[in-house]
Amino acid sequence: MKDHNLRQCWDENAEAWTILSRKGYDIYRDHINTPAFLKMLGDVKGLKGLDLGCGEGYNTRKIAEKGAIMIGVDISEKFISSARQKENEHPLYISYGLGSGLNLPFKDETFDFCVATMSLMDMPNHDKAIGEAYRALKKKGFFQFSISHPCFATPKWEWFYDEKGERTALACGDYFKKLNGEIDEWIFGSAPQELKDKFNKFKVPRFTRTLSSWLNILIKNGFILEEFDEPYPDEETVKKFPGLADARIIAYFLICRCRKG
Ligand SMILES: C[S@@+](CC[C@H](N)C(=O)[O-])C[C@H]1O[C@@H](n2cnc3c(N)ncnc32)[C@H](O)[C@@H]1O
């Protein structure tokens, strides 16, 4: 899939994504993935960080609030302009720029760390994107990213339900099939129907690979693997957000931290 097709796709998703996520309907990100991601990130005060595929900047802002000096890059002009608008309203000294993760507009060894939250698996060439992150990192810098869990976000999947209509298990298939830009259509399930009806569903190009091939790309590029997490909500969180119950059945996300040698 070409960069301009990708850009068009994400530009078309950007308005609804920004409005709905800023209203709090990206509950899997806000209450599972981001809290675990920030916990693993640890102390980044004073460090220079790059957020790859920053979207409208939610996680970039969270990391800047921890004291990091952040630059956010995204392929979508619309996401970048929403991120800048938020930065103008509440400055956190974040710079945002348009760019592709496959060809980063930075010199070698620019950043102390690089993050990519739920964006790397959306890029058409994971090998190139990981190589670019490696290049832009200073020696001993770290790369931390979250992706849809490759073992459960398989090309083919179907939920099983009990007699009360609750999800009990997920059947996964075609694990070894490499999707290469096939479009998945969905919208944040927790948003009220009248709001969902106002927007088209997101169109998300999918690029899948197996768990071992993700790990082998990191190793091949020279990264030293440091830490993994498969976050899931505790019972308290599920009481507050019942829509998250299925995230206690399978791992939706894989978070990985690795270091440039
Ligand atoms: C699922 S969204 C995640 C956004 C944000 N990181 C977050 O956690 O809310 C994926 C993001 O990756 C961006 N993206 C996709 N392909 C990209 C590429 N090749 N280079 C840079 N950004 C890309 C999209 O525009 C979108 O903002």
PDBQT file of the ligand as one rigid body, heavy atoms in Angstrom, charges set to zero:
ROOT
HETATM    1  C1  LIG A 301      -4.592   3.597  15.822  1.00  0.00    +0.000 C 
HETATM    2  S1  LIG A 301      -3.988   5.212  15.520  1.00  0.00    +0.000 S 
HETATM    3  C2  LIG A 301      -3.092   5.510  17.033  1.00  0.00    +0.000 C 
HETATM    4  C3  LIG A 301      -2.881   6.969  17.309  1.00  0.00    +0.000 C 
HETATM    5  C4  LIG A 301      -2.195   7.330  18.624  1.00  0.00    +0.000 C 
HETATM    6  N1  LIG A 301      -0.826   6.829  18.685  1.00  0.00    +0.000 N 
HETATM    7  C5  LIG A 301      -2.977   6.852  19.825  1.00  0.00    +0.000 C 
HETATM    8  O1  LIG A 301      -2.495   5.983  20.551  1.00  0.00    +0.000 OA
HETATM    9  O2  LIG A 301      -4.082   7.373  20.061  1.00  0.00    +0.000 OA
HETATM   10  C6  LIG A 301      -2.681   4.883  14.322  1.00  0.00    +0.000 C 
HETATM   11  C7  LIG A 301      -1.964   6.132  13.890  1.00  0.00    +0.000 C 
HETATM   12  O3  LIG A 301      -0.851   5.764  13.060  1.00  0.00    +0.000 OA
HETATM   13  C8  LIG A 301      -0.747   6.715  12.023  1.00  0.00    +0.000 C 
HETATM   14  N2  LIG A 301       0.015   6.124  10.913  1.00  0.00    +0.000 N 
HETATM   15  C9  LIG A 301      -0.354   5.101  10.099  1.00  0.00    +0.000 A 
HETATM   16  N3  LIG A 301       0.631   4.829   9.207  1.00  0.00    +0.000 NA
HETATM   17  C10 LIG A 301       1.633   5.699   9.466  1.00  0.00    +0.000 A 
HETATM   18  C11 LIG A 301       2.923   5.914   8.892  1.00  0.00    +0.000 A 
HETATM   19  N4  LIG A 301       3.375   5.178   7.868  1.00  0.00    +0.000 N 
HETATM   20  N5  LIG A 301       3.708   6.890   9.417  1.00  0.00    +0.000 NA
HETATM   21  C12 LIG A 301       3.270   7.644  10.463  1.00  0.00    +0.000 A 
HETATM   22  N6  LIG A 301       2.062   7.488  11.033  1.00  0.00    +0.000 NA
HETATM   23  C13 LIG A 301       1.250   6.525  10.553  1.00  0.00    +0.000 A 
HETATM   24  C14 LIG A 301      -2.196   7.053  11.681  1.00  0.00    +0.000 C 
HETATM   25  O4  LIG A 301      -2.348   8.242  10.959  1.00  0.00    +0.000 OA
HETATM   26  C15 LIG A 301      -2.819   7.106  13.077  1.00  0.00    +0.000 C 
HETATM   27  O5  LIG A 301      -2.727   8.371  13.637  1.00  0.00    +0.000 OA
ENDROOT
TORSDOF 0
